[in-house]
Amino acid sequence: QVQLVESGGGLVQPGGSLRLSCVASGIIFGIYDMAWYRQAPGKERELVAAITRSSITNYVDSVKGRFTIARTIAENTVYLQMNSLKPEDTAVYYCNGRHPVSRAQYWGQGTQVTVSS
């Protein structure tokens, strides 16, 4: 059974930082491309950051220079370090894992991030 379990969300003031974690089980983590998506109320889910099995990263323009995605193979974990948070970063953040060949993908349950004073 595949599970992606996120943690680390919460309430933070503008300019603050949070680190999201996603622990994967039931997959060979090292061969999966991993990503973080987010969905704000009334908006479509969008890709925030992605990291390939070769640790190549990409980011949506709105978070470049503020967010960093990283993965630790030994811990089956992908992280999203979020700095200089803005109110517009408020959303539910979802972890995603996708097999690079079959394209089968899995989602976590989501973790709420709220940026507000």
C-alpha positions in Angstrom: 0.0 0.0 0.0 1.4 3.4 -1.1 1.3 6.2 1.4 2.5 9.8 1.2 2.2 11.5 4.6 2.8 15.3 4.8 3.5 17.3 7.9 4.8 20.7 8.8 1.9 23.0 7.8 0.5 25.6 10.1 -0.1 29.3 10.7 2.8 31.7 10.1 3.2 35.5 9.8 4.1 37.1 6.5 7.9 36.9 6.1 8.1 33.7 8.2 9.3 30.2 7.3 7.9 26.7 7.3 9.3 23.4 6.3 7.0 20.7 4.9 7.9 17.1 5.0 6.5 14.1 3.1 7.4 10.6 4.0 6.7 7.9 1.4 6.1 4.2 2.0 5.1 1.4 -0.3 7.2 2.7 -3.3 10.8 2.5 -4.3 11.2 6.2 -3.4 14.6 6.6 -5.2 13.1 6.1 -8.6 10.1 8.4 -8.3 9.9 12.0 -9.4 8.5 13.9 -6.4 6.7 17.2 -6.3 4.7 19.6 -4.1 1.4 21.1 -5.3 -0.9 23.5 -3.7 -4.5 24.5 -3.9 -6.0 27.7 -2.6 -9.7 28.1 -2.0 -11.5 28.7 -5.3 -8.4 28.0 -7.4 -7.0 25.1 -9.3 -4.3 22.9 -7.9 -0.9 24.2 -9.1 2.6 22.7 -9.2 4.9 24.5 -6.8 8.1 22.6 -7.0 9.4 19.3 -8.4 12.5 17.2 -8.0 13.4 14.3 -10.3 15.1 11.1 -9.2 18.3 12.7 -10.4 17.6 15.7 -8.1 16.9 18.1 -10.9 14.6 20.8 -9.6 12.1 23.3 -11.0 9.8 25.8 -9.4 6.8 27.9 -10.3 7.9 31.5 -10.9 6.1 32.9 -7.9 8.2 30.9 -5.4 11.6 31.0 -7.1 14.2 32.2 -4.6 12.0 31.6 -1.6 11.2 27.9 -1.7 13.6 24.9 -1.9 12.6 21.3 -2.6 15.0 18.6 -1.5 14.9 14.8 -1.0 16.6 12.4 1.3 16.6 8.9 -0.2 17.7 7.1 3.0 14.6 8.6 4.8 12.1 8.3 1.9 11.4 11.9 2.5 10.9 15.0 0.3 11.0 18.4 1.9 9.8 21.9 0.9 11.5 24.7 2.7 9.4 27.8 2.4 11.0 31.2 3.3 9.7 34.8 3.1 6.2 33.5 3.1 3.4 35.7 1.7 -0.4 35.7 2.3 -0.8 34.5 -1.3 1.1 31.3 -0.4 -1.9 30.3 1.8 -3.2 27.0 0.5 -3.4 23.3 1.1 -0.1 21.7 0.1 0.0 18.2 -1.4 2.9 15.8 -1.9 2.9 14.0 -5.2 5.0 11.0 -6.4 5.1 9.9 -10.0 6.8 6.9 -11.6 9.0 8.2 -14.4 8.0 5.4 -16.8 4.5 4.2 -16.0 3.4 7.7 -14.9 1.5 6.2 -12.1 1.1 8.8 -9.4 0.2 9.1 -5.8 -1.0 11.9 -3.6 -0.7 12.7 0.1 -3.7 14.0 2.1 -2.5 17.6 2.2 -1.3 19.9 4.8 -2.7 23.4 5.4 -0.4 26.4 5.2 -1.8 29.8 6.3 0.2 33.0 6.1 -1.5 35.8 8.0 -0.8 38.5 10.5 
